[in-house]
């Protein structure tokens, strides 16, 4: 287990470095060093039940440190832009002291925090999912019955209420309400077929209903849970934090329905009970790697069973922005069952994308509707 924990620390340090968060990289790195010398971090994670990599133990530790900074720990807050501070490489020794201190003082709170998996509810991912939702809407011509697995606080269920500024090969594409509190900027790079046929998004995407599930749903009306959600967003990425706060302002008007449920059973119920006159779209973003093998098999089996009874007036869609394992490249794709295209349906692979939703590389053979 010690070797697995060290591998998890190494992997997360590299990921933070690649994604441009020197603060989170060094928080993870300092926790790694503390673990190696048998400090408080070793005491907290010794005997971890499960896979430290898939459970993302390093990010749980980093999330707790950020939570304490947001909660007013002055020794930590001075390093976090989210708290009005600033981190520089020369601050690393002082950061080490502050981290050791907070984990020592708040050991019981840290143990409680570590029970929860990271839940960034990254709203930037909506800039990737939008293309999938648009294609499904254009192809089926029906309102979308949105069902999000691993929804956290359910903020991306409101994707249609965001404004989008998408940099494309042909120029800038705008979509959505320009008065929205949240504007998402992303880059979509397309292959030859896309450039030959300029990509057009559905002018309006009708939503029939919105609902999600999570083992630990975040109640955005609870101040502590709201703060915890913010703690998962890396503290030196102000743009990501601003997106989250803007999305929360939208969701505050009508908080989404998020069921506390195991993914496999909930998915089966939602896709088997499809009302007529709407397209049921089960979707998720960076969730699949966190599921166990048995859960994945159960969800795949549920789709196989549901696919046998699809009718054109109640089609089924499985939209994914995900990778097979943590650390693998995320890919945007969807599988569509209409009742007229057989039990296997039709799989459309759109292309690889950034895990935070910054850019999408549209495959050369993708043919938009």
N, C-alpha and C positions, 0 to 999 in steps of 0.2 A: 504493500500500500504506500510506503514511503516513496518508492520510485514513481508510482503513478501520480502522487501529489506533486513531486518535482517536475514531472512531465507536464502536468496541468499548469503549473506556474510558468514554466518556460513557454508553453504555447500561448498563454494569455499575454505575457510580456511582449512576445513577437507580434501578436494581433494588435495590441494597443499601439505599438510603435508603427506598424503598417497603417493603422487607421488615424494616426495623427493625434494621439493623446499622451504627451510626455508625462503629465501628472499621474494619470491612471497607470501608465507603464511603471513609473517609479513606486507608486503605492503597492502594486503587485510585486515588484522586484524586492522592495523592502520587507514585505510580508514573507517572501520566499527566503530571504536571508535570515529573518527572525526564526522561521521554521527550521532552517538548516542548523542553527545553533541551539535549538531546543528551547526557544523562548515561548512567550505567551501564545503565539500563533500555532506552534506545535501542540501545545496543551489544548487549544480549541479544536483542532482538526484531527488530532490523533484518533485512530480507529474509525475514520469516516466510513459510514455504511453506504455503499454505492460506488459508482465510478466518479472519481474526483474531476475528470475532464468533462464528462457529459453533465455532471452536476454543477459544473463551473464554480468550483469552490473559490478560486482566486477572485472572481468578480463578486461573489457574495461578501468576501472580506472587504473589497474595495467599496462596495455599496454601503457597508456598515460605516466605514470611515467617512464617506460623503454624508451619510445620514447624520452623523454626529456633528459634522461641520455645519450642516444646514440647521441643526438644532441649537447651535450657539456655542459650540466648543471653539473658543477663540484661538487656541493653540493650533487647531487644524484649519479653521476658516480662512486664515491669512494666506493659505496656499490655493484656495479655490476661487476661480472667477465667479462661480455661481453664488459666492458669499461676499463678493466685492474684493477678493484678494487676487494674488498673482503668484505663479510658481515659476521659478527659474532653476536651471541645473545646479547652481551653487547652493540652493536651498535644501538639497537632498539630505544632508546630515541632520538639519533641524526637523525636516519632515519625518525622519526615522524616529527621532525622540518623541515627537507628537503622536505618532502612530502607536508606538509602544505604550505610551502613557494612556491613551484612550482605551486600548484593548485591555490593559491592566485594570483600569478604574471601572470599566463597563463590561466586565467579563460576562456577567449574567445576561445583560442586554444583547451582547454580541452572540451568545449561544442561541437566543431566541431569534435573532435576525437571520442567522445562518440557516435556519430551517426553511427559509423561503428562497425559491429560485429567482434569478434576475428577471425583472419584468420592465423592460424599457418602454414598452408600448410605443415604439419609435414611429412617430407620425410621418416621418420622411418616407417610410415604406409605401405610403399611400400613392406617392408619385410613380411607383412601379406598378402597384396593383391597379391603378386607374386604367392602364391599357387593357388589362384583362377584363375588368368590368365593362369597359366600353365595347370591346369585341363581342362579349357575350350579349350585351344589350342590343347591339346592332344585328347580331345573327338571329336572336330569338324574338325580338320585338315584344318582350314581356317585362313587367316590373320584376325587380330582383328581390328575392327573399333572402336577405343576408344572414348568414350564420357563420360566426367566427370562432374557430377553435383556438384555445390559448389566448383569449382576448385581453387578459389583464384588466385594464380599466375600460376597454371597449372604445377607445378614441378613434380608431380607424374605421369603425362602423359609420362614422360621419364623413367619410371621404368625399362625398358629393357636396359637402358644405365648405370644403376648402377651395382656395384659388390656386391655380397651377401656372407656373411659367417654365415651359419646357424648351430647352435649347436643342434644336434638331439640325440635321444636315441642311435642310431647306430653309432654316430660319427659326424664329421663336414661335412656339405654339402656346396660346393662352386658352385656359379652360376654367370654367367655374365662376362663381360670384366674386367680382372684383372688390366688393365691400367686405368680404370675409376677413375676420381677424387673423387668419392664417393663410399666407402665401407660401407654397412649396416651390422651390426652384430645383430643377434637376436637368440632367442631360440624357437625351435619347439618341444614340448613334445607330443608324440603320444600314442594312445591307443593300445590294443592288435592287432587289425587288421593291423594297420600301421607297428607295429614291425614284424608281421608275413610276411608282404609283404613290403619290404623296399621301402620307398617313393622315386620316381624318378621324377625330374622335366623335363619338355620339354626341349630338348637340345637347341632349338631356338624357340623363339616366334615371328612370323612375325606380323608386325604392318602395317595395310592398311592406317590408318590416325589417327590423334590425334586432339581432339577439346574439349573445356570445356565451362562452363557457370558459371557466378557468378553475384549476384546483384551489387557487388562492386569489379570487377576484378582488380587485382594488375598488373600494367604495370611495369615490372621489368627493363625497360629501363629508367624509371623516378626515379631519385635519392631519392626523398622524399617518393615515394611509396615503393621503395626498402627498405628504412630505416624503414618504418612503418611495413612492413612484418617482419623484424627482431625483432621489438619491441614486437611482440606477443609471441616470444620464450622466455621463462622465463630466466631472466638474470643471474641465478646461475647454469645454465645447459649448460656448454660449449660444451658437445658432441652434443647436439641438434643444437646448433648454428653452429658448424662446419659442420654438415650434411646439414644444410640450405645453407650455403655459397658454399659448394661443388656442391650442386644441382643447384644453381644459375649459377655457372660457366658452367655447362652443358647446361642449358636452354639458356644462352647468345648466344650460337652458332646459334640457330634457335628458337627465342622466340615463344612459343605456341600461337595458336589462342584461345582466351578466349572471348566469347560473353558476353556483358552486358545484362543479361536477367533474367526474373523470371523463377525459376526452372520448374514449372509445364508446362508452354507453350513450353519452350525449349525442355524439355524431350519428350513431345508428338511429336513434329516435328522431332526430331532425331530418335525416335524408329519407327515412322510410315514410314519414308522415308529411307528404308534400301536397299542399292545396292546389287546386286547379287555377289556372289563370296567372301563375307566377313561376319564375324560374328560381329554383332553390340553388343558391350558390354557397357551398361550404368552402371557406377559404382560411388560410393561415399564413403567417410570415415569421420565419425563423423560430419555428416551434418543433418541427419534426425531430431534430437531433435530441431534444429533451425528453422524448417519449421512449419508453422501454420497448423491447422487441415484441412483447406480447401485445402492447397497446397498438403498435403499428400494424401488426397482423390483424388484430380485431377491426381496426378502421378500414383496412383494405378489404377485408371480408365483408364488412357492412356495405361498402360501395358495390362489391360484386353482387351481393344479394339484391340491393336496391335497383341495380341496373337491369335486372331481369323483368322489372315491372314498370319501366318508365313509359309514359305516354306523352305525345307532343304538347298536350295542354298543361303538363306539369313536368318540364324537363329538369335535368339534374346536372350540376357543374361542380367540379372539384378544381378550385383555383389555388395554386401554390406559389409562394415566393419563399423558397426554402432550399436547403442543401440536405444531403443524406446524413452527414455527421457534422459536429461542431468543427469549425475551421475550414470546411469545404466551401467552394464557391456557391453562392445562392443563385437560383435559376427561377425565372418566371415562366410558368406554364399553366395550362388548364386542360382538363378532360371533360368532354361534353357528351351527354347522353340525351337523345331526343325521342327515343322509342322507335326511331326509323333508321338508326345507324348501328344496330346490333348491341349485344351485351358488353362488348369492349369499348363502345363509344368511339370518340375521335380525340386523340391527343394532339394538342397544339403546343409546341415548344417555342416560346417567344425569344428567350435568350438569357444570358447571365447578367446579374445585376449586383450592385453594391449592397451590403447588408444593412446600411443605414438609409438606402434609397437615394443616393446621390447620382447614380448613373445606371443606364441600361444599354447593353449591347445587343441590338435586335439581330437575330439570326438572318443570314442571307436568304434562307428558304422560307421565311415567314411571309405569308401573304395576307395582309389586312383585309377586312371586309370592306 
